[in-house]
């Protein structure tokens, strides 16, 4: 398993990054993107994992659960 960290500057940059990242790689995005109309729907339907950056413990829980799933299912 590996993690790619991208520091994008705008919400729409995520859409371009989805085209560049390898297959079977799922981006993690801030939860606010989920409420941005069409962009939010597209992100949600493509399986992006949303984290709440304002609630540190919740964000850590989501990322930890994702890591456990990756290890348990041997996902790269």
The 8 nearest C-alpha neighbors of each residue, nearest first, counted from 0:
[[1, 75, 74, 2, 69, 70, 73, 66],
 [0, 2, 75, 3, 24, 74, 69, 4],
 [1, 3, 4, 0, 24, 26, 75, 25],
 [2, 4, 5, 1, 20, 26, 24, 25],
 [3, 5, 2, 6, 26, 27, 7, 1],
 [6, 4, 7, 3, 16, 13, 26, 8],
 [7, 5, 8, 4, 9, 12, 13, 3],
 [6, 8, 5, 9, 12, 13, 10, 16],
 [7, 9, 6, 12, 10, 11, 13, 5],
 [10, 8, 12, 11, 7, 13, 6, 14],
 [9, 11, 12, 13, 32, 8, 7, 14],
 [10, 12, 13, 9, 14, 15, 38, 8],
 [13, 11, 15, 14, 9, 10, 7, 16],
 [12, 14, 16, 11, 15, 10, 17, 7],
 [13, 15, 17, 12, 16, 11, 18, 10],
 [16, 14, 12, 17, 13, 18, 19, 11],
 [15, 17, 13, 19, 18, 14, 20, 12],
 [16, 18, 14, 15, 19, 20, 13, 26],
 [17, 19, 16, 15, 20, 14, 21, 13],
 [18, 20, 16, 17, 21, 15, 22, 14],
 [21, 19, 17, 18, 16, 24, 22, 3],
 [22, 20, 24, 23, 19, 18, 17, 25],
 [23, 21, 24, 20, 25, 19, 18, 17],
 [22, 24, 25, 21, 75, 74, 20, 26],
 [23, 25, 22, 21, 26, 20, 75, 2],
 [26, 24, 47, 23, 27, 46, 48, 22],
 [27, 25, 47, 28, 48, 24, 17, 46],
 [26, 28, 48, 49, 47, 25, 50, 29],
 [29, 27, 49, 50, 48, 30, 26, 47],
 [28, 30, 50, 49, 31, 51, 32, 52],
 [29, 31, 49, 50, 51, 32, 33, 28],
 [30, 32, 33, 29, 34, 35, 51, 28],
 [33, 31, 35, 34, 30, 39, 29, 10],
 [32, 34, 39, 31, 30, 35, 43, 40],
 [33, 35, 32, 39, 31, 36, 30, 40],
 [36, 34, 39, 32, 38, 33, 37, 31],
 [37, 35, 39, 38, 34, 40, 33, 32],
 [36, 38, 40, 39, 41, 35, 42, 34],
 [39, 37, 41, 40, 36, 35, 42, 32],
 [38, 40, 33, 35, 42, 36, 37, 32],
 [39, 41, 43, 37, 42, 38, 44, 36],
 [42, 40, 38, 44, 39, 43, 45, 37],
 [43, 41, 39, 45, 40, 44, 47, 38],
 [42, 44, 40, 46, 45, 41, 47, 39],
 [45, 43, 41, 46, 42, 40, 47, 39],
 [44, 46, 42, 43, 47, 41, 40, 25],
 [47, 45, 43, 44, 48, 42, 25, 26],
 [46, 48, 26, 42, 43, 27, 45, 25],
 [49, 47, 27, 28, 46, 26, 50, 25],
 [48, 50, 30, 28, 29, 27, 47, 51],
 [51, 49, 29, 30, 58, 52, 28, 48],
 [52, 50, 30, 53, 58, 54, 29, 57],
 [51, 53, 54, 50, 55, 58, 29, 30],
 [52, 54, 51, 55, 58, 57, 50, 56],
 [55, 53, 57, 52, 51, 56, 58, 50],
 [54, 56, 58, 57, 53, 52, 59, 51],
 [57, 55, 59, 58, 54, 60, 61, 53],
 [58, 56, 60, 59, 54, 55, 61, 51],
 [57, 59, 50, 55, 61, 60, 56, 51],
 [58, 60, 56, 62, 57, 61, 63, 55],
 [61, 59, 57, 63, 58, 62, 64, 56],
 [62, 60, 64, 58, 63, 59, 65, 57],
 [61, 63, 65, 59, 64, 60, 66, 58],
 [64, 62, 66, 60, 65, 61, 59, 67],
 [63, 65, 67, 61, 66, 62, 60, 68],
 [64, 66, 62, 68, 63, 67, 61, 69],
 [65, 67, 69, 63, 68, 64, 62, 70],
 [68, 66, 64, 70, 69, 65, 71, 63],
 [67, 69, 71, 65, 66, 70, 72, 64],
 [70, 68, 74, 66, 67, 72, 73, 71],
 [69, 71, 73, 67, 68, 72, 66, 74],
 [72, 70, 68, 73, 69, 67, 74, 66],
 [71, 73, 74, 69, 70, 68, 67, 75],
 [74, 72, 70, 71, 69, 75, 0, 68],
 [75, 73, 69, 72, 0, 70, 71, 68],
 [74, 0, 73, 1, 69, 23, 24, 70]]
